[in-house]
Amino acid sequence: MTPTYDLIVIGSGPAGEKASMKAAYYGYKVAVVEKTDEYGGAGTNTGTLPSKTLKETAVYFSGYDEKGLFGVDKSLDRNADAQDFFFRKNQVVDSQEQSIEDNFRLHNIDTFVGTGSIVDAHTVKVEGETSQELSTRFILVATGSYPFHPPGIPFDKEFVHDSDSILHIKRIPKSIVIVGAGVIGCEYATIFAYMGAKVTLVNGSDEILTFLDHEIRDALQAKMESDGIRFLFGNRVEEVTILPHEHEDNVHAILTNGDPLEADMFLYAAGRSGSSSGLGLEALGVEITKRGSICVDNCYATSVPNIYAAGDVIGFPSLASTSMDQGRVCVTHMFGLHGQEKISDHFPYGIYTIPEVSVFGVTEDQAEEQGIPIVIGRARYADSSRGKILGAKEGLLKLIVEKHTRIVLGVHIFGSSATELIHYGMSVVENRETLSNITSRVYNTPTLHELYKNAAYNAFIAGHYLDHPTGH
């Protein structure tokens, strides 16, 4: 007999995992189809968790968090090799995969290992060791995305890598060329720079991370340059050749301006495509973009009734955090449940460079473009008590404040633990709190959280608000 379910989820990444858990929690019969026996998708295996773990590993091995604390810089007794570098990453990935598998079992979710395809709006075919069809009321496609491979780039997974294969290198490169100064490119640039590699970052535009507040972006770029990262702006890679082994470098590239570029390794980190091919969606009439993203409405329903999609496979914003909630929202609409019916229109960005960047709300440039009169409050890590204890040499928390109402419109952070600190800033912005709300609260001291109060006092000074003692 054909197994019958209320929901079949194709893909066990952040969107698929959370959707299946929520449906099972409400008593629905759920199955998850995963093409490999590695649960968690890119969030666990090739993206969020492993890359962020490598960032922490690079921080540890470089002694970044301890430099300046003891009068001498920390140094290793021996050079770290690739086995050292990936040890913690592998532990974290294995542990998370096991947690997801245990959670599926705890919620009585059936799992099928194999390639899933959609026969019709109520039938999923799984091809693995055996082939079988499953019947269902609803289908959720949560197959994620994969690194974009432009023509002419010989991805051999030894010398020329994408953001997936770079996680399996056997040695730390002496030098590396990274194409793309987006989030992934900048994160890996700082990671490899702190592991001792000579890093060149090639970018088609003249700026990195253009969505950031310009002051935060400039601070990050200046720090990256001081760490030895070389930027080649306004350039693209036209051709890549893997050199014979007798050459000192392994990869030769030609830029659009004709200049040659050679390095030990090459990482192409400029874009991803939705993993929608081979599912049979187009034959059913599901609309798909040229880059493989599935088109959905505000409820994450496709153009075919009973078929939904969520996570990276639908494109922007392609964040693990938003994908999780997209999956939960899908289930709400499928089964007419109460509770979370949409994800927030606004969410934080966390960039795990060294140091981190995290932002929420209006930037200085956006406020000026919208004609909003603003006051800016700044607090530098090095001036705070906690920053002095940590030996922080860089770091900035910036508040964008509406001048007349003193309401905080945006929070932008560059520095250690930025991705943790931003969540209080989210609450301040979403609740339209004022500078006085921030300064009237008592915070633990010494903590980095006091940067908010310092920045608020700084904004009082900048705005010439004479009705409030600064105490700064």
C-alpha positions in Angstrom: 0.0 0.0 0.0 1.1 3.6 -0.7 2.0 5.4 2.6 -0.3 8.4 3.1 0.7 11.6 5.0 -0.7 15.0 5.8 2.5 16.7 4.8 5.6 15.6 2.9 8.6 17.9 3.1 11.4 17.6 0.5 14.6 18.8 2.2 15.6 18.8 5.8 17.3 22.2 6.0 16.1 25.0 8.3 12.8 25.5 6.5 12.0 21.8 6.1 13.0 20.9 9.6 11.0 23.5 11.4 7.9 23.0 9.1 7.9 19.3 9.7 8.4 19.7 13.5 5.5 22.2 13.7 3.1 20.0 11.7 4.0 16.9 13.8 3.6 18.9 17.0 -0.1 19.6 16.0 -0.6 15.9 15.4 -0.3 15.7 11.6 1.4 12.8 10.0 4.6 14.0 8.4 7.4 12.6 6.2 10.7 14.2 5.3 12.6 13.2 2.1 16.3 14.0 2.2 18.6 13.1 -0.7 21.4 12.1 1.6 21.6 10.7 5.1 23.0 14.1 6.3 20.2 16.0 7.8 20.1 19.8 8.1 20.7 21.0 4.6 23.1 23.8 3.9 22.4 25.4 7.3 24.0 22.5 9.0 26.4 21.0 6.4 27.7 23.6 4.0 26.6 27.0 5.1 25.6 28.6 8.4 27.0 26.3 11.1 30.2 25.2 9.4 31.3 28.6 8.2 30.6 30.3 11.5 32.4 27.5 13.4 35.4 28.1 11.1 35.3 31.8 12.0 35.5 31.0 15.7 38.3 28.5 15.0 40.3 31.2 13.1 39.7 33.6 16.0 41.1 31.0 18.4 44.1 29.9 16.4 45.1 33.5 15.6 44.8 34.6 19.2 42.7 37.5 17.9 40.6 37.8 21.1 43.6 37.7 23.3 46.0 40.0 21.6 47.0 42.9 23.8 45.7 41.3 27.0 49.0 40.0 28.3 51.6 42.4 26.9 52.6 39.8 24.3 50.6 38.3 21.5 49.5 34.7 21.9 51.2 32.3 19.5 50.8 28.6 18.9 53.4 26.1 19.9 53.0 24.7 16.4 51.4 25.7 13.2 47.7 24.7 12.8 47.0 22.4 9.9 43.7 21.7 8.1 42.9 18.8 10.5 43.1 21.3 13.4 41.2 23.9 11.5 38.2 21.6 10.6 38.2 19.6 13.9 35.6 21.7 15.7 33.6 22.3 12.5 33.2 18.5 12.0 32.2 18.1 15.6 29.5 20.8 15.4 28.1 19.5 12.1 27.9 15.9 13.3 26.3 16.9 16.6 23.7 19.0 14.8 22.9 16.3 12.3 22.3 13.9 15.1 20.1 16.4 17.0 17.9 16.8 13.9 17.6 13.1 13.4 16.7 12.6 17.1 14.1 15.4 16.8 12.5 13.7 13.8 12.3 10.5 15.7 10.9 12.2 18.9 8.1 13.8 16.8 7.3 10.5 15.0 8.3 12.0 11.6 9.1 9.4 9.0 12.3 10.0 7.0 13.1 8.7 3.5 16.7 8.9 2.1 16.6 9.4 -1.6 15.9 11.9 -4.4 12.4 13.3 -4.2 10.3 14.4 -7.2 6.7 15.5 -7.4 4.4 13.4 -9.6 1.3 15.5 -8.9 0.0 17.8 -6.1 -0.6 14.8 -3.9 2.1 12.4 -4.8 5.9 12.4 -4.2 8.2 9.8 -5.7 11.4 8.8 -3.7 14.2 7.2 -5.5 16.9 5.8 -3.3 18.0 2.2 -2.7 14.4 1.4 -3.8 11.8 3.5 -5.6 8.4 4.2 -4.0 5.6 6.7 -4.1 4.1 8.5 -1.2 0.7 10.1 -1.0 0.0 13.4 0.8 -2.4 16.3 1.4 0.3 18.9 1.1 3.9 19.1 -0.2 6.5 21.6 0.9 9.6 22.1 -1.3 12.5 23.1 1.0 15.5 22.0 -1.2 17.6 25.0 -0.6 20.2 26.4 -3.0 23.6 25.6 -4.4 26.6 27.7 -5.4 26.4 29.3 -8.8 28.9 27.9 -11.3 29.7 30.3 -14.1 31.0 28.9 -17.4 34.7 28.7 -17.8 35.6 28.1 -14.1 37.1 24.6 -13.7 35.8 23.7 -10.2 38.0 20.7 -9.4 37.4 20.8 -5.6 41.1 20.7 -5.0 42.5 24.1 -6.2 39.3 25.8 -7.5 36.4 25.8 -5.0 32.9 27.0 -4.4 31.5 27.7 -1.0 30.5 24.1 -0.5 33.8 22.4 -1.5 36.0 24.9 0.4 34.7 23.2 3.6 36.6 20.0 2.7 40.1 21.3 1.8 43.0 19.1 3.0 45.4 22.0 3.8 45.4 25.7 4.6 46.3 27.6 1.4 49.3 29.9 1.3 47.3 32.3 -0.8 43.8 32.4 -2.1 41.8 34.5 -4.6 38.2 35.0 -3.6 35.7 36.2 -6.2 32.7 38.1 -4.8 32.8 40.6 -1.9 29.3 39.7 -0.6 28.6 38.2 2.8 30.2 34.8 1.9 33.2 36.3 0.2 34.0 38.7 3.0 33.5 36.1 5.7 35.9 33.6 4.1 38.4 36.4 3.3 38.7 37.3 7.0 38.8 33.6 8.0 41.7 32.7 5.7 43.5 35.9 6.5 43.5 35.1 10.1 44.7 31.6 9.3 47.8 33.1 7.7 46.8 33.0 4.0 47.5 35.9 1.6 44.0 36.9 0.5 43.0 38.7 -2.7 39.3 39.7 -3.0 38.0 40.4 -6.5 34.7 42.3 -6.9 32.8 43.6 -9.9 31.5 46.7 -8.1 33.5 49.4 -6.3 32.3 48.6 -2.8 31.7 45.6 -0.5 28.4 44.9 1.1 26.5 47.9 -0.3 23.5 47.4 1.9 25.4 48.3 5.0 25.6 51.8 6.6 28.5 53.4 4.9 30.4 54.1 8.2 30.1 50.4 9.2 31.1 49.2 5.7 34.1 51.5 5.7 35.2 50.4 9.1 35.0 46.7 8.1 36.9 47.3 4.9 39.6 49.3 6.7 40.0 46.4 9.2 40.2 43.9 6.4 42.9 45.9 4.6 44.9 46.3 7.8 44.8 42.5 8.1 46.5 42.2 4.7 43.4 41.5 2.5 43.9 43.0 -0.9 40.9 44.3 -2.8 40.6 44.4 -6.6 37.5 46.4 -7.3 35.8 47.0 -10.6 37.1 43.6 -11.9 35.8 40.3 -12.8 37.5 37.0 -13.5 37.4 36.2 -17.2 39.4 32.9 -17.2 40.8 30.5 -14.7 43.4 27.8 -15.4 44.8 25.1 -13.1 48.5 25.1 -13.5 50.8 22.1 -13.8 52.2 20.9 -10.4 55.7 22.2 -11.0 54.4 25.8 -10.7 54.7 27.5 -7.3 51.1 28.5 -7.5 48.3 26.2 -8.6 45.7 28.6 -10.2 46.1 31.3 -12.8 43.3 33.8 -13.5 42.9 36.6 -16.0 40.9 39.7 -14.9 38.6 41.8 -17.1 41.3 44.5 -17.3 43.7 41.9 -18.6 45.9 41.6 -15.5 47.0 38.1 -14.5 46.4 36.7 -11.0 48.0 33.6 -9.5 47.4 31.9 -6.1 47.5 28.6 -4.3 43.7 28.3 -4.3 40.7 30.0 -5.8 37.2 30.4 -4.3 34.2 31.6 -6.4 31.7 33.0 -3.9 29.4 35.1 -6.1 25.8 34.0 -6.0 23.7 30.9 -5.5 20.9 29.2 -7.4 17.7 27.6 -6.2 17.7 23.8 -6.1 14.5 23.3 -8.0 15.6 21.3 -11.0 14.6 17.6 -11.3 11.6 18.0 -9.0 9.1 18.0 -11.8 7.7 21.4 -10.8 7.7 23.0 -14.2 5.7 20.2 -15.8 3.1 20.8 -13.1 2.9 24.5 -13.9 4.9 25.9 -10.9 6.6 29.2 -11.9 10.4 29.2 -11.5 12.9 32.0 -12.2 16.0 31.8 -14.4 18.2 31.2 -11.3 16.0 28.3 -10.1 14.0 30.2 -7.4 10.4 29.0 -6.9 7.8 31.8 -7.1 5.5 31.9 -4.1 2.8 34.2 -2.6 2.7 35.7 0.9 1.7 32.3 2.3 4.5 30.5 0.5 2.1 28.8 -1.8 3.1 28.1 -5.4 0.8 28.5 -8.4 -0.2 24.9 -7.9 -2.7 24.2 -5.1 -1.3 22.1 -2.2 2.4 22.7 -3.2 4.3 25.2 -1.1 8.0 26.2 -1.0 10.2 27.9 1.6 13.8 28.6 2.4 16.7 29.4 0.1 14.8 27.7 -2.8 12.5 30.8 -3.0 15.4 33.2 -3.1 15.8 36.4 -1.0 16.6 36.7 1.9 18.1 33.2 2.0 18.9 33.3 5.7 18.7 30.3 8.0 16.8 32.5 10.5 14.1 33.6 8.1 13.9 30.1 6.5 13.0 28.6 9.8 10.1 30.9 10.2 9.0 30.6 6.6 8.6 26.8 7.2 6.5 27.4 10.3 4.3 30.0 8.5 3.8 27.5 5.7 2.3 25.0 8.1 0.1 27.6 9.7 -1.5 28.4 6.3 -1.7 24.8 5.1 -3.7 23.5 8.0 -5.4 26.7 9.1 -3.7 26.9 12.4 -3.5 29.9 14.7 -0.3 31.6 15.7 2.4 32.7 13.4 0.8 33.7 10.1 3.7 35.8 8.6 7.3 36.5 9.3 8.4 39.9 10.3 8.9 42.4 7.5 12.2 43.4 9.1 15.0 41.1 10.3 18.6 41.5 11.4 21.6 40.8 9.2 24.5 39.0 10.8 27.8 39.0 9.0 30.4 36.7 10.6 33.5 38.4 9.5 36.3 39.0 12.0 35.1 41.2 13.7 31.4 40.7 13.2 28.9 43.1 11.7 25.1 43.1 12.5 22.6 45.7 11.5 18.9 46.5 11.9 16.8 49.4 10.7 17.5 52.6 8.7 21.0 53.5 7.6 22.3 57.1 7.6 22.1 57.2 3.8 18.5 55.9 3.8 17.5 58.5 6.3 19.0 61.3 4.2 17.4 59.9 1.0 14.0 59.9 2.7 14.5 63.4 4.0 14.4 62.3 7.7 16.2 64.8 10.0 18.5 62.6 12.1 21.0 62.7 14.9 23.7 60.1 15.2 25.0 58.5 18.4 28.3 56.6 18.4 30.0 54.4 20.9 33.4 52.9 20.3 34.4 49.6 21.9 37.8 50.9 22.8 36.3 53.7 25.0 34.0 51.3 27.0 35.1 49.6 30.2 34.4 46.1 28.7 36.2 47.0 25.5 39.3 48.0 27.6 39.1 44.7 29.4 38.9 42.8 26.1 41.7 44.8 24.6 39.4 45.9 21.7 41.2 48.1 19.2 38.2 48.4 16.9 34.5 48.3 17.1 31.6 50.7 16.8 27.9 50.9 17.8 26.0 53.5 15.8 22.4 54.7 16.5 20.3 56.5 13.8 17.9 58.7 15.7 15.0 60.9 14.4 16.0 64.4 15.5 12.7 65.8 16.7 11.1 62.7 18.4 14.4 61.2 19.5 13.1 57.8 18.3 15.8 55.3 17.4 15.4 54.3 13.7 18.4 52.1 13.2 21.2 50.2 15.0 24.5 49.3 13.3 27.3 47.4 15.0 30.8 46.5 13.9 32.8 44.6 16.5 33.0 41.6 18.7 29.7 39.8 19.5 27.8 42.2 17.1 25.4 39.4 16.1 24.5 38.9 19.8 24.2 42.6 20.7 21.9 43.5 17.8 18.8 41.8 19.3 18.3 44.5 22.0 18.6 47.1 19.2 15.9 45.3 17.2 13.6 45.7 20.2 14.4 49.3 20.6 13.7 50.1 16.9 10.6 47.9 16.6 9.1 49.4 19.7 10.0 53.0 18.6 11.8 53.7 21.8 13.6 56.9 22.4 17.1 57.8 23.6 15.7 58.3 27.1 14.3 54.8 27.1 17.9 53.5 26.6 19.6 55.8 29.1 17.0 55.2 31.8 17.7 51.5 32.0 20.4 49.9 34.2 22.7 47.5 32.5 25.3 45.2 33.9 28.7 46.8 34.0 31.2 46.2 32.6 29.5 44.8 29.5 29.4 45.5 25.8 25.7 46.2 26.2 26.6 49.5 27.8 27.6 50.6 24.3 23.9 51.4 23.8 23.8 53.8 26.7 27.1 55.4 25.7 25.8 55.8 22.1 22.6 57.3 23.4 24.4 59.9 25.5 26.6 60.7 22.5 23.4 61.4 20.5 22.1 63.7 23.2 25.3 65.7 22.8 25.2 65.6 19.0 21.6 66.8 19.1 22.2 69.6 21.6 19.4 68.2 23.8 19.9 70.4 26.9 17.0 68.8 28.8 19.0 65.6 29.6 22.2 65.2 31.6 24.6 63.4 29.4 26.7 61.7 32.1 28.9 60.4 29.2 
